[in-house]
């Protein structure tokens, strides 16, 4: 039963990853063409799917860790509580434009708190790092997970300040962890 849960979590992560890449392409293709409502739906879905990628990656790492079942439940509650809060804030963005705004012409522009939209992803990546460091019984495994997590993560952080963060960076990060 525990293995089934691991594989289900991994499968959900793969599906979310694909969906995020699809939505990212749609938002680029439709920018300036689609109606305001369509662009809001696409971009809101994109942000929410990004959070689910982060959550499922973290849940997968929790399942793969040698953690006691009681501690796994604590990690699960922490991850899912933050996910619910983040999704609510993203939905509030539609009305208040915290992270992004769509003009009546369908053009995307970033909101005042755009970087906070990725706070959940950053917290979940740090949770993965914490889990990896906590279970250092196999130093090669810990080093591999950390390098696969931290190197693309550092590149994504650098890109925030140079180009602005695209959902694609998060997808690439999760893909590398999944491939490992």
C-alpha positions in Angstrom: 0.0 0.0 0.0 2.9 2.4 0.8 4.5 1.7 -2.5 1.2 2.3 -4.3 1.1 5.7 -2.6 4.6 6.5 -3.8 3.9 5.6 -7.4 0.6 7.5 -7.3 2.3 10.6 -6.0 5.0 10.3 -8.7 2.3 9.9 -11.4 0.4 13.0 -10.2 3.7 14.9 -10.3 4.3 13.8 -13.9 0.8 14.8 -14.9 1.1 18.2 -13.2 4.5 18.8 -14.9 3.0 18.1 -18.3 0.0 20.3 -17.6 2.2 23.2 -16.4 4.3 23.0 -19.6 1.1 22.9 -21.7 -0.4 25.9 -19.9 2.9 27.8 -20.1 2.9 27.4 -23.9 -0.8 28.4 -24.1 -0.1 31.6 -22.2 2.7 32.6 -24.5 0.7 31.7 -27.6 -2.4 33.5 -26.5 -0.8 36.6 -25.0 -2.4 39.6 -26.6 -4.8 37.5 -28.6 -7.1 35.7 -26.2 -9.9 37.5 -24.2 -9.2 38.8 -20.8 -11.2 36.0 -19.2 -9.4 33.2 -21.1 -6.0 34.7 -20.2 -6.9 35.0 -16.5 -8.1 31.3 -16.5 -4.9 30.1 -18.3 -2.5 32.0 -16.0 -4.4 31.3 -12.8 -4.3 27.6 -13.7 -0.6 27.9 -14.5 0.1 29.3 -11.1 -2.0 26.7 -9.3 -0.5 23.8 -11.2 3.0 25.1 -10.4 2.1 24.8 -6.7 0.8 21.3 -7.2 4.1 20.3 -8.8 6.0 21.6 -5.8 3.6 19.8 -3.4 3.7 16.5 -5.2 7.5 16.6 -5.5 7.7 17.2 -1.8 5.2 14.5 -1.0 7.1 12.1 -3.2 10.3 12.9 -1.3 8.5 12.5 2.0 7.3 9.0 0.9 10.8 8.0 -0.4 12.5 9.1 2.9 13.1 6.7 5.7 11.0 8.9 8.0 8.7 7.4 10.6 5.1 7.2 9.6 4.1 9.8 12.3 6.6 12.3 11.1 5.5 11.7 7.5 2.0 12.7 8.5 3.3 16.0 10.0 5.2 16.8 6.8 2.1 15.9 4.8 -0.1 18.3 6.8 2.5 21.1 6.6 2.7 20.7 2.8 -1.0 20.5 2.2 -1.9 23.3 4.6 0.5 25.6 2.8 -0.8 24.5 -0.5 -4.4 25.3 0.4 -3.4 28.8 1.7 -1.3 29.4 -1.5 -4.2 28.4 -3.8 -6.6 30.6 -2.0 -4.2 33.6 -2.4 -3.8 32.8 -6.1 -7.5 32.8 -6.5 -7.7 36.1 -4.7 -5.2 37.4 -7.3 -8.0 37.4 -9.9 -9.7 40.2 -8.0 -6.8 42.0 -6.5 -3.9 41.4 -9.0 -1.2 40.5 -6.4 0.9 38.4 -8.8 -0.3 39.2 -12.3 -2.9 41.3 -14.2 -4.5 40.8 -17.6 -5.6 43.9 -19.5 -8.9 44.0 -21.4 -6.7 43.4 -24.5 -5.5 40.1 -23.0 -1.9 41.3 -22.3 -0.2 39.9 -19.2 1.6 42.1 -16.8 3.2 41.3 -13.4 1.7 42.5 -10.2 3.3 44.3 -7.3 3.9 41.0 -5.3 4.8 38.8 -8.3 7.7 37.1 -6.5 5.6 36.0 -3.6 3.7 33.8 -6.1 6.8 31.5 -5.9 7.1 31.4 -2.1 5.4 28.1 -1.9 7.7 26.5 -4.5 10.8 27.8 -2.6 9.5 26.6 0.7 8.8 23.1 -0.8 12.2 23.0 -2.4 13.8 23.8 0.9 11.7 21.1 2.5 13.1 18.6 0.0 16.6 19.8 0.9 15.8 19.4 4.6 14.5 15.9 4.1 17.6 15.0 2.0 20.0 16.3 4.7 18.1 14.7 7.5 18.5 11.2 6.0 22.1 11.3 5.2 22.7 7.6 5.8 23.7 7.4 2.2 26.0 10.4 1.5 26.1 9.8 -2.2 22.3 9.9 -2.4 22.1 13.1 -0.3 24.7 14.8 -2.5 23.0 13.7 -5.7 19.5 14.9 -4.5 21.0 18.2 -3.3 22.9 18.9 -6.5 19.9 18.0 -8.6 17.8 20.3 -6.5 20.1 23.2 -5.7 21.9 23.7 -9.0 18.7 24.3 -11.1 17.1 26.1 -8.2 20.1 28.5 -8.1 19.8 29.0 -11.8 16.0 29.8 -11.5 16.7 32.3 -8.7 19.4 34.0 -10.8 16.9 34.2 -13.7 14.3 35.9 -11.5 16.6 38.9 -11.2 17.7 38.9 -14.9 14.5 37.9 -16.8 11.7 37.3 -14.4 10.6 33.8 -13.4 8.7 31.6 -15.8 6.8 28.5 -14.7 9.2 26.7 -17.1 12.1 27.0 -14.6 10.0 25.2 -11.9 9.0 22.5 -14.4 12.6 21.9 -15.4 13.7 21.8 -11.8 11.0 19.2 -10.9 11.8 17.2 -14.1 15.4 16.9 -13.1 14.5 15.6 -9.7 12.0 13.2 -11.3 14.6 11.9 -13.8 17.0 11.3 -10.9 
